[in-house]
Amino acid sequence: MSASITDLLGADGPLAGALPGFAPRETQQAMAQAVEDAVAERGTLLVEAGTGTGKTFAYLLPALQSGRKVLIATGTRA
């Protein structure tokens, strides 16, 4: 059985052991779960999250784990 996406981003997950200063974030885990669900359902997900949420890992981990092709579009307002 593979680890859940929230476990991967948790305090005992591989990122916590590999990245100095990594701290689990509930909002990151919630976003990652939403991305995982959207990919599994072949749905669409629109997320807005502030700086420091951990958006990059929150969308990349579930996308990579799915083994599917995904489209990710990001926008930044300067």
C-alpha positions in Angstrom: 0.0 0.0 0.0 1.5 3.4 -1.0 1.6 6.3 1.4 -1.2 8.8 1.2 -0.4 12.2 -0.3 -0.9 13.9 3.1 1.6 11.4 4.6 4.1 12.3 2.0 3.8 15.9 3.0 3.6 15.2 6.7 6.1 15.5 9.6 7.3 11.9 9.1 7.2 12.0 5.3 10.2 11.8 2.9 10.3 15.5 2.3 10.6 16.2 6.0 13.7 14.0 6.1 15.2 15.2 2.9 14.6 19.0 2.9 16.2 21.1 5.7 13.6 23.4 7.2 10.6 21.5 5.7 7.6 21.9 7.9 4.2 20.2 7.3 1.4 22.6 6.4 -2.3 21.7 6.7 -3.2 24.0 3.8 -0.5 22.3 1.6 -1.8 18.8 2.5 -5.4 19.9 1.8 -4.5 21.3 -1.6 -2.5 18.2 -2.4 -5.5 16.0 -1.5 -7.8 18.2 -3.7 -5.3 17.8 -6.6 -5.1 14.1 -6.1 -8.9 13.8 -6.1 -9.2 16.0 -9.2 -6.7 13.9 -11.1 -8.4 10.6 -10.1 -11.7 11.9 -11.2 -10.3 13.5 -14.4 -11.8 16.7 -13.2 -10.8 20.3 -13.1 -9.5 22.1 -10.1 -8.9 25.8 -9.6 -6.9 26.8 -6.5 -5.8 30.1 -5.1 -3.3 29.9 -2.3 -1.1 32.5 -0.7 2.7 32.7 -0.6 4.2 30.1 1.7 1.4 27.6 1.3 3.6 25.1 -0.5 1.7 25.1 -3.8 4.6 23.6 -5.9 4.8 20.4 -3.9 1.1 20.3 -3.4 0.4 20.0 -7.1 3.6 18.2 -8.3 3.5 15.2 -5.9 0.0 14.1 -6.7 0.6 14.7 -10.4 3.8 12.6 -10.4 2.2 9.9 -8.3 -0.8 9.6 -10.7 1.4 8.6 -13.7 -1.0 10.6 -15.9 -0.6 13.6 -18.0 -1.7 16.8 -16.3 -2.0 20.4 -17.3 -0.8 22.9 -14.8 -1.2 26.6 -15.5 0.1 29.2 -13.0 -0.3 32.9 -12.9 1.5 35.5 -10.9 0.6 39.1 -10.3 3.6 41.2 -9.7 
